[in-house]
Amino acid sequence: MQAQQRIATPLGPLTALRDDQGLVGLWFDGQKHHPGPLEAPLVEHDPLLDQVASALAAYFEGQVLPKDLPLSPRGTEFQQAVWRALLEIPAGQSRSYGELAAQLGRPEAARAVGAAVGRNPVSILIPCHRVLGRDGSLTGYAGGLERKQSLLKLEGLLQ
């Protein structure tokens, strides 16, 4: 069963999509790679989507994101590996695309890692915002660089 829910955040509304396995997507309105209108019914209450909304509300109040939410993003095997690596970056820390590529045993694949990071369908919960350029610069973020900067400030990585 699929269901979607709209979630208000200080950085703008998100659309959350779930299936029977877990959270499939979490997109800001207008986000790059947003799938567009979803076929899933819009629900006011769903146990998983309510849990996601609560976790995000707590996160924006300074709490750490939970690690136990069931996630079910769709992507290639390589994208899935990159997204799993993103989940290992603790709040308040960052990695470069090159560091992620090396962690995956593919040090030559920094650009491919960047492409996979950019296609992350589960904003915030799979923390692609914690990936910076080699020199620490704020590089692309599908939800917009202003949001990335806000998320990194919230996590204490930026002043």
DSSP file (Angstrom, degrees, kcal/mol; ACC not computed):
  #  RESIDUE AA STRUCTURE BP1 BP2  ACC     N-H-->O    O-->H-N    N-H-->O    O-->H-N    TCO  KAPPA ALPHA  PHI   PSI    X-CA   Y-CA   Z-CA
    1    1 A M              0   0    0      0, 0.0     2,-0.3     0, 0.0    39,-0.0   0.000 360.0 360.0 360.0 131.2    0.0    0.0    0.0
    2    2 A Q        +     0   0    0     17,-0.1     2,-0.3    18,-0.1    17,-0.2  -0.784 360.0 169.8-102.4 150.6    1.3    3.4   -0.9
    3    3 A A  E     -A   18   0A   0     15,-1.5    15,-2.6    -2,-0.3     2,-0.3  -0.980  14.8-155.6-153.6 151.4    0.4    6.6    0.9
    4    4 A Q  E     -Ab  17  42A   0     37,-2.7    39,-3.1    -2,-0.3     2,-0.3  -0.935   8.1-174.6-128.9 156.1    1.6   10.2    0.8
    5    5 A Q  E     -A   16   0A   0     11,-2.0    11,-3.0    -2,-0.3     2,-0.4  -0.995  23.6-126.4-147.0 144.8    1.4   13.0    3.4
    6    6 A R  E     -A   15   0A   0     -2,-0.3     2,-0.5    37,-0.3     9,-0.2  -0.782  25.6-164.4 -91.6 136.7    2.4   16.7    3.4
    7    7 A I  E     -A   14   0A   0      7,-2.9     7,-2.9    -2,-0.4     2,-0.3  -0.984  11.2-140.8-127.4 123.1    4.7   17.7    6.2
    8    8 A A        +     0   0    0     -2,-0.5     7,-0.0     5,-0.2    -2,-0.0  -0.643  28.0 170.5 -81.0 136.5    5.3   21.4    7.1
    9    9 A T    >   -     0   0    0     -2,-0.3     3,-1.7     3,-0.0    48,-0.1  -0.925  49.1-106.5-137.5 164.3    8.9   22.3    8.1
   10   10 A P  T 3  S+     0   0    0      0, 0.0    -2,-0.0     0, 0.0    -1,-0.0   0.693 121.8  52.7 -63.0 -17.1   10.7   25.6    8.7
   11   11 A L  T 3  S-     0   0    0      1,-0.4   136,-0.1   136,-0.0   140,-0.0   0.295 127.9 -78.0-101.1   8.9   12.4   25.1    5.3
   12   12 A G    <   -     0   0    0     -3,-1.7    -1,-0.4    16,-0.1    -3,-0.0  -0.368  66.4 -44.9 115.1 164.6    9.2   24.6    3.4
   13   13 A P        -     0   0    0      0, 0.0    16,-1.4     0, 0.0     2,-0.3  -0.321  49.4-157.5 -70.0 147.9    6.7   21.8    2.9
   14   14 A L  E     -AC   7  28A   0     -7,-2.9    -7,-2.9    14,-0.2     2,-0.5  -0.895  10.4-140.5-118.3 151.3    7.8   18.3    2.2
   15   15 A T  E     -AC   6  27A   0     12,-2.5    12,-2.2    -2,-0.3     2,-0.4  -0.975  18.9-160.7-109.6 125.2    5.9   15.5    0.5
   16   16 A A  E     -AC   5  26A   0    -11,-3.0   -11,-2.0    -2,-0.5     2,-0.4  -0.891   5.2-168.4-107.0 135.6    6.5   12.1    2.1
   17   17 A L  E     -AC   4  25A   0      8,-2.6     7,-2.6    -2,-0.4     8,-1.7  -0.984   6.6-178.4-125.5 134.1    5.7    8.9    0.2
   18   18 A R  E     -AC   3  23A   0    -15,-2.6   -15,-1.5    -2,-0.4     2,-0.2  -0.882   9.1-174.7-125.8 158.9    5.6    5.4    1.7
   19   19 A D        -     0   0    0      3,-2.4     3,-0.3    -2,-0.3   -17,-0.1  -0.684  54.6 -75.6-131.0-167.2    5.1    1.9    0.6
   20   20 A D  S    S+     0   0    0     -2,-0.2     3,-0.1     1,-0.2   -18,-0.1   0.745 129.8  49.0 -66.9 -21.8    4.8   -1.4    2.5
   21   21 A Q  S    S-     0   0    0      1,-0.3     2,-0.3    51,-0.1    -1,-0.2   0.760 120.0 -85.5 -89.1 -26.3    8.6   -1.6    3.0
   22   22 A G  S    S-     0   0    0     -3,-0.3    -3,-2.4    50,-0.1     2,-0.5  -0.996  75.3  -6.8 155.5-159.6    9.1    2.0    4.3
   23   23 A L  E     +Cd  18  71A   0     47,-3.1    49,-3.7    -2,-0.3    -5,-0.3  -0.599  47.5 179.3 -76.2 119.9    9.7    5.6    3.3
   24   24 A V  E     -     0   0A   0     -7,-2.6    50,-0.4    -2,-0.5     2,-0.3   0.824  62.8  -1.1 -89.4 -38.3   10.2    5.8   -0.4
   25   25 A G  E     -C   17   0A   0     -8,-1.7    -8,-2.6    48,-0.1    -1,-0.3  -0.997  41.6-170.6-156.5 156.2   10.7    9.5   -0.8
   26   26 A L  E     +Ce  16 122A   0     95,-3.1    97,-2.2    -2,-0.3     2,-0.4  -0.812  28.4 174.4-150.3 102.4   10.7   12.9    1.1
   27   27 A W  E     -C   15   0A   0    -12,-2.2   -12,-2.5    -2,-0.3     2,-0.2  -0.906  29.2-132.1-122.8 138.2   10.9   15.9   -1.3
   28   28 A F  E >   -C   14   0A   0     -2,-0.4     3,-1.9   -14,-0.2   -14,-0.2  -0.556  48.2 -90.4 -73.7 149.7   10.7   19.6   -0.9
   29   29 A D  T 3  S+     0   0    0    -16,-1.4    -1,-0.1     1,-0.3   -15,-0.0  -0.416 114.9  12.6 -58.0 134.9    8.3   21.4   -3.3
   30   30 A G  T 3  S+     0   0    0      1,-0.2    -1,-0.3    -2,-0.1     3,-0.1   0.507  91.3 156.5  75.3   4.5   10.2   22.3   -6.4
   31   31 A Q    X   -     0   0    0     -3,-1.9     3,-1.8     1,-0.1    -1,-0.2  -0.319  52.5-100.1 -63.8 143.2   13.2   20.1   -5.5
   32   32 A K  T 3  S+     0   0    0    110,-2.3    -1,-0.1     1,-0.3    -4,-0.1  -0.399 111.0  20.1 -60.2 139.9   15.4   18.9   -8.4
   33   33 A H  T 3  S+     0   0    0      1,-0.3    -1,-0.3    -3,-0.1    -2,-0.1   0.619  84.1 158.3  69.8  15.8   14.5   15.3   -9.3
   34   34 A H    <   -     0   0    0     -3,-1.8    -1,-0.3     1,-0.1    -5,-0.0  -0.518  44.7-133.7 -64.3 135.9   11.0   15.6   -7.6
   35   35 A P        -     0   0    0      0, 0.0    -1,-0.1     0, 0.0    -3,-0.0   0.592  35.8-133.5 -72.9  -7.7    8.9   12.9   -9.2
   36   36 A G        +     0   0    0      2,-0.0     0, 0.0     0, 0.0     0, 0.0  -0.485  64.5   7.0  86.6-163.8    6.0   15.3   -9.8
   37   37 A P  S    S-     0   0    0      0, 0.0     2,-0.3     0, 0.0     0, 0.0  -0.256  77.3-138.6 -56.4 135.4    2.4   14.4   -8.9
   38   38 A L        -     0   0    0      2,-0.1     4,-0.1     1,-0.1   -34,-0.1  -0.732   9.5-144.4-100.2 146.0    2.2   11.1   -7.0
   39   39 A E  S    S+     0   0    0     -2,-0.3    -1,-0.1     2,-0.1     3,-0.1   0.715  70.7 103.2 -77.4 -22.0   -0.4    8.4   -7.6
   40   40 A A  S    S-     0   0    0      1,-0.1   -37,-0.2   -37,-0.1    -2,-0.1  -0.280  83.8 -99.3 -65.7 145.9   -0.6    7.4   -3.9
   41   41 A P        -     0   0    0      0, 0.0   -37,-2.7     0, 0.0     2,-0.6  -0.381  32.5-119.8 -65.1 142.4   -3.5    8.6   -1.9
   42   42 A L  B     -b    4   0A   0    -39,-0.2     2,-0.3    -3,-0.1   -37,-0.2  -0.747  37.8-169.4 -82.0 121.3   -3.0   11.7    0.3
   43   43 A V        -     0   0    0    -39,-3.1   -37,-0.3    -2,-0.6     3,-0.1  -0.863  28.4-152.0-117.6 148.9   -3.6   10.7    3.9
   44   44 A E  S    S+     0   0    0     -2,-0.3     2,-0.4     1,-0.3    -1,-0.1   0.845  88.1  24.9 -82.9 -36.6   -3.9   12.8    7.0
   45   45 A H        +     0   0    0    -40,-0.0    -1,-0.3     4,-0.0     3,-0.1  -0.995  60.9 153.8-136.2 131.9   -2.7   10.1    9.3
   46   46 A D     >  -     0   0    0     -2,-0.4     4,-3.2    -3,-0.1     5,-0.3  -0.953  43.8-126.4-149.4 133.1   -0.5    7.1    8.7
   47   47 A P  H  > S+     0   0    0      0, 0.0     4,-1.7     0, 0.0    -1,-0.1   0.902 108.7  38.1 -53.0 -48.4    1.7    5.4   11.4
   48   48 A L  H  > S+     0   0    0      2,-0.2     4,-2.4     1,-0.2     5,-0.2   0.942 118.6  47.3 -70.0 -46.3    5.0    5.7    9.4
   49   49 A L  H  > S+     0   0    0      1,-0.2     4,-2.4     2,-0.2    -1,-0.2   0.861 111.6  51.4 -66.5 -33.9    4.3    9.1    7.9
   50   50 A D  H  X S+     0   0    0     -4,-3.2     4,-2.3     2,-0.2    -1,-0.2   0.887 109.5  51.2 -64.9 -38.6    3.2   10.5   11.3
   51   51 A Q  H  X S+     0   0    0     -4,-1.7     4,-2.5    -5,-0.3    -2,-0.2   0.900 109.7  49.4 -64.2 -41.9    6.5    9.1   12.7
   52   52 A V  H  X S+     0   0    0     -4,-2.4     4,-2.5     2,-0.2    -2,-0.2   0.930 110.7  50.0 -62.1 -46.1    8.5   10.8   10.0
   53   53 A A  H  X S+     0   0    0     -4,-2.4     4,-2.3     1,-0.2    -2,-0.2   0.905 112.2  47.6 -60.6 -42.0    6.7   14.1   10.7
   54   54 A S  H  X S+     0   0    0     -4,-2.3     4,-2.4     2,-0.2    -1,-0.2   0.904 111.0  51.1 -65.3 -41.6    7.4   13.8   14.4
   55   55 A A  H  X S+     0   0    0     -4,-2.5     4,-2.3     1,-0.2    -2,-0.2   0.897 111.6  47.7 -63.4 -40.4   11.0   13.0   13.8
   56   56 A L  H  X S+     0   0    0     -4,-2.5     4,-2.5     2,-0.2    -2,-0.2   0.903 109.8  52.0 -68.4 -40.6   11.4   16.0   11.5
   57   57 A A  H  X S+     0   0    0     -4,-2.3     4,-0.5     1,-0.2    -2,-0.2   0.928 112.6  45.8 -60.5 -44.2    9.7   18.3   14.0
   58   58 A A  H ><>S+     0   0    0     -4,-2.4     5,-2.4     1,-0.2     3,-0.8   0.893 110.6  54.3 -65.1 -39.8   12.1   17.1   16.7
   59   59 A Y  H ><5S+     0   0    0     -4,-2.3     3,-2.1     1,-0.3    -2,-0.2   0.920 105.4  51.7 -59.8 -45.6   15.1   17.5   14.3
   60   60 A F  H 3<5S+     0   0    0     -4,-2.5    -1,-0.3     1,-0.3    -2,-0.2   0.612 105.8  57.0 -71.4  -9.6   14.2   21.1   13.6
   61   61 A E  T <<5S-     0   0    0     -3,-0.8    -1,-0.3    -4,-0.5    -2,-0.2   0.279 132.5 -91.0 -98.5   8.2   14.1   21.6   17.4
   62   62 A G  T < 5S+     0   0    0     -3,-2.1    -3,-0.2     1,-0.3    -2,-0.1   0.467  82.6 132.3 103.2   2.4   17.7   20.4   17.7
   63   63 A Q      < -     0   0    0     -5,-2.4    -1,-0.3    -6,-0.1     2,-0.2  -0.490  61.1-101.0 -86.0 159.6   17.3   16.7   18.3
   64   64 A V        -     0   0    0     -2,-0.1    -1,-0.1     1,-0.1    -5,-0.0  -0.509  40.7-104.8 -76.8 144.5   19.2   14.0   16.4
   65   65 A L        -     0   0    0     -2,-0.2    26,-0.1     1,-0.1    -1,-0.1  -0.441  40.1-108.8 -66.7 140.1   17.4   12.2   13.6
   66   66 A P        -     0   0    0      0, 0.0     3,-0.3     0, 0.0    -1,-0.1  -0.381  17.1-152.7 -69.6 150.6   16.4    8.6   14.5
   67   67 A K  S    S+     0   0    0      1,-0.1    -2,-0.0    -2,-0.1    20,-0.0   0.474  83.6  69.4 -97.9  -4.8   18.2    5.7   12.8
   68   68 A D        +     0   0    0      2,-0.1    -1,-0.1     0, 0.0     0, 0.0   0.327  61.0 120.0-104.2   8.2   15.4    3.3   13.0
   69   69 A L  S    S-     0   0    0     -3,-0.3     2,-0.6     1,-0.1   -21,-0.0  -0.567  71.7-114.8 -71.6 132.6   12.9    4.7   10.5
   70   70 A P        -     0   0    0      0, 0.0   -47,-3.1     0, 0.0     2,-0.4  -0.565  37.0-166.6 -72.3 117.6   12.3    2.1    7.8
   71   71 A L  B     +d   23   0A   0     -2,-0.6   -47,-0.2   -49,-0.3   -53,-0.1  -0.841  19.0 174.5-107.6 142.1   13.6    3.6    4.5
   72   72 A S        +     0   0    0    -49,-3.7   -50,-0.1    -2,-0.4   -51,-0.1  -0.312  13.1 170.4-142.6  53.3   12.8    2.2    1.1
   73   73 A P        -     0   0    0      0, 0.0     2,-0.5     0, 0.0   -48,-0.1  -0.373  29.9-128.1 -69.4 148.3   14.3    4.5   -1.5
   74   74 A R        +     0   0    0    -50,-0.4     2,-0.3    -2,-0.1    -2,-0.0  -0.832  51.7 111.0 -99.0 130.2   14.4    3.3   -5.1
   75   75 A G        -     0   0    0     -2,-0.5    41,-0.0    45,-0.0    45,-0.0  -0.981  63.9 -62.7-176.6 177.9   17.6    3.4   -7.1
   76   76 A T     >  -     0   0    0     -2,-0.3     4,-2.8     1,-0.1     5,-0.2  -0.179  55.0-101.5 -69.8 169.4   20.4    1.4   -8.7
   77   77 A E  H  > S+     0   0    0      1,-0.2     4,-2.0     2,-0.2     5,-0.1   0.907 125.4  49.4 -59.2 -41.8   22.7   -0.8   -6.7
   78   78 A F  H  > S+     0   0    0      2,-0.2     4,-2.3     1,-0.2    -1,-0.2   0.932 110.7  49.1 -64.6 -45.7   25.4    1.9   -6.8
   79   79 A Q  H  > S+     0   0    0      1,-0.2     4,-2.9     2,-0.2     5,-0.2   0.925 109.8  52.4 -59.0 -44.0   22.9    4.6   -5.7
   80   80 A Q  H  X S+     0   0    0     -4,-2.8     4,-2.3     1,-0.2    -1,-0.2   0.903 108.7  50.4 -58.6 -41.6   21.7    2.4   -2.8
   81   81 A A  H  X S+     0   0    0     -4,-2.0     4,-2.0     2,-0.2    -1,-0.2   0.909 111.5  48.0 -64.0 -41.8   25.3    1.9   -1.7
   82   82 A V  H  X S+     0   0    0     -4,-2.3     4,-2.1     1,-0.2    -2,-0.2   0.933 111.3  50.1 -63.7 -45.5   26.0    5.7   -1.7
   83   83 A W  H  X S+     0   0    0     -4,-2.9     4,-1.4     1,-0.2    -2,-0.2   0.872 109.0  51.8 -64.0 -36.4   22.8    6.3    0.2
   84   84 A R  H  X S+     0   0    0     -4,-2.3     4,-0.5    -5,-0.2    -1,-0.2   0.901 108.7  51.9 -63.9 -39.7   23.7    3.7    2.8
   85   85 A A  H >< S+     0   0    0     -4,-2.0     3,-1.1     1,-0.2     4,-0.3   0.875 104.7  56.2 -64.2 -36.8   27.1    5.5    3.1
   86   86 A L  H >< S+     0   0    0     -4,-2.1     3,-1.7     1,-0.3    -1,-0.2   0.879  99.3  60.5 -61.0 -37.4   25.3    8.8    3.7
   87   87 A L  H 3< S+     0   0    0     -4,-1.4    -1,-0.3     1,-0.3    -2,-0.2   0.695  97.6  60.7 -64.6 -17.8   23.5    7.3    6.6
   88   88 A E  T << S+     0   0    0     -3,-1.1    -1,-0.3    -4,-0.5    -2,-0.2   0.523  78.8  98.7 -87.7  -6.2   26.8    6.7    8.3
   89   89 A I  S <  S-     0   0    0     -3,-1.7     3,-0.1    -4,-0.3     6,-0.1  -0.734  74.1-135.8 -83.7 114.7   27.8   10.4    8.4
   90   90 A P    >   -     0   0    0      0, 0.0     3,-1.8     0, 0.0    -2,-0.1  -0.284  28.6 -88.9 -68.8 155.0   26.9   11.6   11.9
   91   91 A A  T 3  S+     0   0    0      1,-0.3     3,-0.1   -26,-0.1    61,-0.0  -0.349 116.3  30.2 -57.8 140.8   25.2   14.9   12.5
   92   92 A G  T 3  S+     0   0    0      1,-0.3     2,-0.3    -3,-0.1    -1,-0.3   0.434 107.4  89.7  85.6  -1.1   27.7   17.7   12.8
   93   93 A Q    <   -     0   0    0     -3,-1.8    -1,-0.3    -4,-0.1     2,-0.3  -0.841  55.9-162.0-122.4 162.9   30.2   16.0   10.5
   94   94 A S        -     0   0    0     -2,-0.3     2,-0.3    -3,-0.1    37,-0.2  -0.901   4.7-156.7-137.6 167.5   30.6   16.1    6.8
   95   95 A R  E     -f  131   0B   0     35,-1.9    37,-2.6    -2,-0.3     2,-0.2  -0.959  18.8-124.9-137.9 155.8   32.3   14.1    4.0
   96   96 A S  E  >  -f  132   0B   0     -2,-0.3     4,-2.2    35,-0.2    37,-0.2  -0.585  30.1-110.7 -92.9 165.5   33.6   15.1    0.6
   97   97 A Y  H  > S+     0   0    0     35,-0.8     4,-2.4     1,-0.2     5,-0.1   0.895 121.1  52.5 -61.1 -39.7   32.4   13.3   -2.5
   98   98 A G  H  > S+     0   0    0      2,-0.2     4,-2.5     1,-0.2    -1,-0.2   0.891 106.9  51.4 -64.1 -40.6   36.0   11.9   -2.8
   99   99 A E  H  > S+     0   0    0      2,-0.2     4,-2.5     1,-0.2    -1,-0.2   0.911 110.9  48.5 -63.2 -41.8   35.9   10.5    0.7
  100  100 A L  H  X S+     0   0    0     -4,-2.2     4,-1.8     2,-0.2    -2,-0.2   0.916 110.6  51.2 -63.6 -42.2   32.6    8.8    0.1
  101  101 A A  H  <>S+     0   0    0     -4,-2.4     5,-2.8     1,-0.2    -2,-0.2   0.927 111.8  46.8 -61.1 -44.8   34.0    7.3   -3.2
  102  102 A A  H ><5S+     0   0    0     -4,-2.5     3,-1.8     5,-0.2    -1,-0.2   0.905 108.5  55.5 -63.4 -41.2   37.0    6.0   -1.3
  103  103 A Q  H 3<5S+     0   0    0     -4,-2.5    -1,-0.2     1,-0.3    -2,-0.2   0.847 107.2  50.9 -58.7 -34.7   34.8    4.6    1.5
  104  104 A L  T 3<5S-     0   0    0     -4,-1.8    -1,-0.3    -5,-0.1    -2,-0.2   0.405 120.8-110.3 -84.1   2.6   32.9    2.7   -1.2
  105  105 A G  T < 5S+     0   0    0     -3,-1.8    -3,-0.2    -4,-0.1    -2,-0.1   0.696  95.7 101.8  76.8  18.5   36.1    1.3   -2.6
  106  106 A R    > < +     0   0    0     -5,-2.8     3,-2.6    -6,-0.2    -4,-0.2  -0.530  38.1 166.2-131.1  64.3   35.8    3.4   -5.7
  107  107 A P  T 3  S+     0   0    0      0, 0.0     3,-0.4     0, 0.0    -5,-0.2   0.714  77.0  56.2 -59.2 -20.4   38.2    6.3   -5.2
  108  108 A E  T 3  S+     0   0    0      1,-0.2     3,-0.3    -7,-0.2     4,-0.1   0.472  91.8  76.2 -85.7  -1.4   38.0    7.2   -8.9
  109  109 A A    <>  +     0   0    0     -3,-2.6     4,-2.7     1,-0.2     5,-0.2  -0.014  48.2 124.4-104.3  29.6   34.2    7.6   -8.8
  110  110 A A  H  > S+     0   0    0     -3,-0.4     4,-2.4     1,-0.2    -1,-0.2   0.889  78.6  48.8 -58.5 -39.7   33.7   10.9   -7.0
  111  111 A R  H  > S+     0   0    0     -3,-0.3     4,-2.2     2,-0.2    -1,-0.2   0.908 111.5  48.8 -67.4 -40.4   31.6   12.3   -9.8
  112  112 A A  H  > S+     0   0    0      2,-0.2     4,-2.2     1,-0.2    -2,-0.2   0.887 110.7  51.5 -65.2 -38.0   29.4    9.2   -9.9
  113  113 A V  H  X S+     0   0    0     -4,-2.7     4,-2.9     2,-0.2    -2,-0.2   0.927 108.3  52.4 -62.2 -43.9   29.0    9.5   -6.1
  114  114 A G  H  X S+     0   0    0     -4,-2.4     4,-2.3     1,-0.2    -2,-0.2   0.894 108.6  49.9 -58.7 -41.2   28.0   13.1   -6.6
  115  115 A A  H  X S+     0   0    0     -4,-2.2     4,-1.0     2,-0.2    -1,-0.2   0.906 112.3  47.2 -64.5 -41.0   25.4   12.1   -9.1
  116  116 A A  H  < S+     0   0    0     -4,-2.2     3,-0.4     2,-0.2     4,-0.2   0.896 110.6  51.9 -67.8 -40.0   24.0    9.5   -6.7
  117  117 A V  H >< S+     0   0    0     -4,-2.9     3,-1.5     1,-0.2    -2,-0.2   0.922 107.9  53.0 -60.3 -43.4   24.0   11.9   -3.8
  118  118 A G  H 3< S+     0   0    0     -4,-2.3    -1,-0.2     1,-0.3    -2,-0.2   0.738 106.7  53.0 -65.0 -23.0   22.1   14.4   -6.0
  119  119 A R  T 3< S+     0   0    0     -4,-1.0    -1,-0.3    -3,-0.4    -2,-0.2   0.347  73.5 136.4 -94.2   5.4   19.4   11.7   -6.7
  120  120 A N    <   -     0   0    0     -3,-1.5     3,-0.1    -4,-0.2    22,-0.1  -0.353  38.5-164.3 -54.7 118.4   18.8   10.9   -3.1
  121  121 A P  S    S+     0   0    0      0, 0.0   -95,-3.1     0, 0.0     2,-0.6   0.533  72.7  69.2 -87.1  -4.0   15.0   10.7   -2.9
  122  122 A V  B  > S-e   26   0A   0    -97,-0.3     4,-2.2     4,-0.1     6,-0.2  -0.692  77.7-155.4-118.1  79.5   14.8   10.9    1.0
  123  123 A S  T  4  -     0   0    0    -97,-2.2     2,-3.1    -2,-0.6   -96,-0.0  -0.112  69.0  -4.1 -53.1 147.0   15.8   14.5    1.9
  124  124 A I  T  4 S+     0   0    0      2,-0.3    -1,-0.2     1,-0.2   -59,-0.1  -0.272 124.8  67.1  68.4 -55.5   17.2   15.2    5.3
  125  125 A L  T  4 S+     0   0    0     -2,-3.1    -1,-0.2     1,-0.3    -2,-0.2   0.867 105.1  44.0 -67.5 -36.1   16.7   11.6    6.7
  126  126 A I  S  < S-     0   0    0     -4,-2.2     2,-2.5    -6,-0.0    -2,-0.3  -0.923 104.0-138.0-100.2 102.5   19.3   10.3    4.2
  127  127 A P    >   +     0   0    0      0, 0.0     3,-1.6     0, 0.0    -4,-0.1  -0.296  49.3 149.3 -77.0  68.6   21.7   13.2    5.0
  128  128 A C  G >   +     0   0    0     -2,-2.5     3,-1.6     1,-0.3    -5,-0.1   0.703  65.9  75.5 -66.9 -18.5   23.0   14.2    1.6
  129  129 A H  G 3  S+     0   0    0      1,-0.3    -1,-0.3    -3,-0.2    23,-0.1   0.668  82.9  68.5 -66.7 -14.3   23.3   17.7    2.9
  130  130 A R  G <  S+     0   0    0     -3,-1.6   -35,-1.9   -36,-0.1     2,-0.6   0.388  78.5  96.6 -85.7   4.0   26.4   16.6    4.9
  131  131 A V  E <   +f   95   0B   0     -3,-1.6     8,-0.3   -37,-0.2     2,-0.2  -0.851  53.7 176.4 -99.5 125.5   28.4   16.1    1.7
  132  132 A L  E     -f   96   0B   0    -37,-2.6   -35,-0.8    -2,-0.6     6,-0.2  -0.727  35.4 -85.6-120.5 167.6   30.6   19.1    0.8
  133  133 A G    >   -     0   0    0      4,-2.9     3,-2.6    -2,-0.2    -1,-0.1  -0.261  50.3 -98.2 -66.2 163.4   33.2   19.9   -1.8
  134  134 A R  T 3  S+     0   0    0      1,-0.3    -1,-0.1     2,-0.1   -38,-0.1   0.823 127.7  49.1 -53.6 -34.4   36.8   18.8   -1.3
  135  135 A D  T 3  S-     0   0    0      2,-0.0    -1,-0.3     1,-0.0    -2,-0.1   0.292 126.1-100.5 -90.4  10.1   37.6   22.3   -0.1
  136  136 A G  S <  S+     0   0    0     -3,-2.6    -2,-0.1     1,-0.3     2,-0.1   0.518  74.2 148.7  85.5   5.4   34.6   22.4    2.3
  137  137 A S        -     0   0    0      1,-0.1    -4,-2.9    -5,-0.1     2,-1.0  -0.366  57.9-106.9 -74.5 152.9   32.5   24.4   -0.1
  138  138 A L        -     0   0    0     -6,-0.2    -6,-0.1    -2,-0.1     2,-0.1  -0.699  48.1-177.8 -78.2 104.5   28.7   24.1   -0.2
  139  139 A T        -     0   0    0     -2,-1.0    -8,-0.1    -8,-0.3    -6,-0.0  -0.319  39.3 -35.1 -95.3-175.4   28.2   22.3   -3.5
  140  140 A G        -     0   0    0     -2,-0.1     2,-0.3     1,-0.1    -1,-0.2   0.160  49.1-176.8 -45.3 150.5   24.9   21.3   -5.0
  141  141 A Y    >   -     0   0    0     -3,-0.1     3,-2.5     1,-0.1  -109,-0.1  -0.931  27.0-138.4-149.0 125.2   21.8   20.3   -3.1
  142  142 A A  T 3  S+     0   0    0     -2,-0.3  -110,-2.3     1,-0.3  -108,-0.1   0.789 106.7  51.5 -57.9 -28.9   18.6   19.2   -4.8
  143  143 A G  T 3  S-     0   0    0   -112,-0.2    -1,-0.3     1,-0.2     4,-0.2   0.461 128.0 -85.8 -86.8  -1.1   16.6   21.1   -2.3
  144  144 A G    <>  -     0   0    0     -3,-2.5     4,-2.0     2,-0.1     3,-0.5   0.112  30.9 -98.5 105.5 140.8   18.6   24.3   -2.9
  145  145 A L  H  > S+     0   0    0      1,-0.2     4,-2.8     2,-0.2     5,-0.2   0.812 119.4  60.5 -63.1 -31.3   21.8   25.6   -1.3
  146  146 A E  H  > S+     0   0    0      2,-0.2     4,-2.1     1,-0.2    -1,-0.2   0.904 107.4  45.9 -63.1 -39.4   20.0   27.9    1.1
  147  147 A R  H  > S+     0   0    0     -3,-0.5     4,-2.7     2,-0.2    -2,-0.2   0.916 111.5  51.8 -67.7 -42.2   18.3   24.8    2.6
  148  148 A K  H  X S+     0   0    0     -4,-2.0     4,-2.5     1,-0.2     5,-0.2   0.939 110.4  48.8 -58.4 -46.8   21.6   22.9    2.7
  149  149 A Q  H  X S+     0   0    0     -4,-2.8     4,-2.2     1,-0.2    -1,-0.2   0.907 111.3  50.0 -59.9 -42.9   23.2   25.8    4.6
  150  150 A S  H  X S+     0   0    0     -4,-2.1     4,-2.4     2,-0.2    -1,-0.2   0.903 110.8  49.1 -62.9 -42.2   20.3   25.9    7.0
  151  151 A L  H  X S+     0   0    0     -4,-2.7     4,-1.7     1,-0.2    -2,-0.2   0.907 111.7  48.4 -65.1 -41.4   20.5   22.2    7.7
  152  152 A L  H  <>S+     0   0    0     -4,-2.5     5,-2.7    -5,-0.2     6,-1.0   0.864 111.7  49.9 -68.0 -35.4   24.2   22.4    8.3
  153  153 A K  H ><5S+     0   0    0     -4,-2.2     3,-1.6     4,-0.2    -2,-0.2   0.922 108.2  53.3 -65.4 -43.9   23.8   25.4   10.7
  154  154 A L  H 3<5S+     0   0    0     -4,-2.4    -2,-0.2     1,-0.3    -1,-0.2   0.863 110.1  48.0 -58.1 -36.4   21.1   23.5   12.6
  155  155 A E  T 3<5S-     0   0    0     -4,-1.7    -1,-0.3    -5,-0.1    -2,-0.2   0.406 118.3-112.7 -87.3   2.1   23.6   20.6   13.0
  156  156 A G  T < 5S+     0   0    0     -3,-1.6    -3,-0.2     2,-0.2    -2,-0.1   0.612  86.3 116.3  80.9  12.3   26.3   22.9   14.2
  157  157 A L  S   <S+     0   0    0     -5,-2.7     2,-0.3    -6,-0.2    -4,-0.2   0.747  76.6  37.3 -84.8 -25.1   28.6   22.4   11.1
  158  158 A L              0   0    0     -6,-1.0    -2,-0.2    -9,-0.1    -1,-0.1  -0.910 360.0 360.0-124.6 153.7   28.3   26.0   10.0
  159  159 A Q              0   0    0     -2,-0.3    -6,-0.1    -3,-0.0    -1,-0.1   0.449 360.0 360.0 -81.5 360.0   28.2   29.3   11.9
